[in-house]
Amino acid sequence: MTMQTKGKKLVLLLLGWGFVALGVVGLFLPVLQGVLFLLIGLFLLSSEYVWAHRLLEKIRNRFPAAALRCEEASRKAHNWLGKVFRRGSRPGTE
């Protein structure tokens, strides 16, 4: 695993756990959207943790209409992140 790959993985984990923490705080504070932050955090962590992936699957099965909207948002975010990381990388380093 290259240093750049380790760095991206670390950033992904930090963002995921950060959103989960914001989500927990948001459950108690009316200012933050706790459930939204929890879902974003779970989505980010699901690529690294089996438990997060399973929990997201349970949520998708329980709320299919919301799951479709989340899939669309996920696709858009994935495309946007792909553009951002390709723009920032140098040719031949991928």
C-alpha positions in Angstrom: 0.0 0.0 0.0 1.4 3.3 -1.0 1.7 6.3 1.2 -0.9 8.2 -0.8 -3.3 5.3 -0.4 -2.7 5.1 3.3 -3.3 8.9 3.5 -6.6 8.7 1.7 -7.7 5.8 3.9 -6.9 7.8 7.0 -8.7 10.8 5.8 -11.8 8.6 4.9 -11.8 7.1 8.4 -11.3 10.5 10.1 -14.2 12.0 8.1 -16.4 9.0 8.8 -15.8 9.0 12.5 -16.1 12.8 12.6 -19.5 12.6 10.9 -20.6 9.9 13.4 -19.5 12.1 16.3 -21.4 15.1 14.8 -24.4 12.8 14.4 -24.4 11.7 18.0 -24.1 15.3 19.1 -26.8 16.3 16.6 -29.2 13.9 18.2 -29.2 16.0 21.3 -28.9 19.5 19.8 -31.7 20.9 17.7 -29.3 22.9 15.5 -27.5 19.8 13.9 -29.2 17.2 11.7 -28.0 14.2 13.7 -29.5 11.4 11.6 -28.1 12.9 8.4 -24.6 13.1 9.9 -24.9 9.6 11.2 -25.9 8.3 7.8 -23.0 10.1 6.1 -20.5 8.8 8.6 -21.9 5.2 8.2 -21.6 5.6 4.4 -18.0 6.7 4.7 -17.1 3.9 7.2 -18.9 1.2 5.3 -16.0 0.8 2.9 -13.7 -0.1 5.8 -16.0 -1.8 8.4 -18.3 -4.7 7.8 -20.6 -3.7 10.7 -21.2 -0.3 9.1 -22.0 -1.9 5.7 -24.4 -4.3 7.4 -26.1 -1.5 9.3 -26.5 0.5 6.1 -28.1 -2.5 4.4 -30.6 -2.8 7.2 -31.5 0.8 6.9 -31.8 0.5 3.1 -34.2 -2.4 3.5 -36.3 -0.7 6.1 -36.6 2.6 4.2 -36.4 1.8 0.4 -37.6 5.3 -0.8 -35.0 7.0 1.3 -32.4 4.5 0.1 -33.1 5.4 -3.6 -32.5 9.1 -2.8 -29.3 8.2 -0.9 -28.0 6.1 -3.8 -28.5 9.0 -6.1 -26.7 11.4 -3.8 -24.0 8.8 -3.3 -23.5 8.6 -7.1 -23.3 12.4 -7.4 -20.8 12.6 -4.5 -18.7 9.8 -6.0 -18.5 11.6 -9.4 -17.7 14.9 -7.7 -14.9 13.3 -5.6 -13.5 11.6 -8.6 -13.3 14.9 -10.4 -11.6 16.6 -7.5 -9.0 13.9 -6.9 -8.2 13.5 -10.6 -7.8 17.3 -10.9 -5.4 17.3 -7.9 -3.3 14.3 -9.0 -0.4 14.4 -11.4 -0.5 12.3 -14.6 1.2 8.9 -14.2 0.9 8.8 -10.4 -2.4 6.9 -10.2 
